[in-house]
């Protein structure tokens, strides 16, 4: 996701989270949660996120997001591990649609 933001010329200068250091561009963002928190603060750019809690939506899956384009964050999908990605309405750019069945929360920023 950080690569997509960088290629889209989004100003990441205020992002203070961890960056990759080996095998990637040193500006590559490392932690999904830190990036999701930063995006949440930039509502004038990305809009207001919707938070879907698994306890309230136990059967939530990719079909709940079909046709909606945006940024998706899967919180604690693999234990403490998260994922953030672009969602084009039916698939993720760098992940699998089945990821949306995981996580304790899904954060979604709808983009047009």
MOHUSUL-V658143 format. One line per field, one symbol per residue. ss: DSSP state (H for helix, E for strand, L for the rest). phi: phi as a letter, one per 30 degrees, with the letter a starting at -180 (. if undefined). A space follows every 50 residues. Layout:
# MOHUSUL-V658143
ss: ???
phi: ???
This chain:
# MOHUSUL-V658143
ss: LHHHHHHLLLLLLLLLLLELLLLLLLLLELLHHHHHHHHHHLHHHHLLLE EEELLLLLLLLHHHHLLLLEEEEEEEEELLEEEEEEELLLLELLLLHHHH HLLLEEEEEELL
phi: .dddddddiddcdddcddbdbbibeddddccddddddddedcddcciddc ccdeddbdceaeddcdicclcbbcdhdbidccbbadccjaacdbbceded dcidbccbcdcc
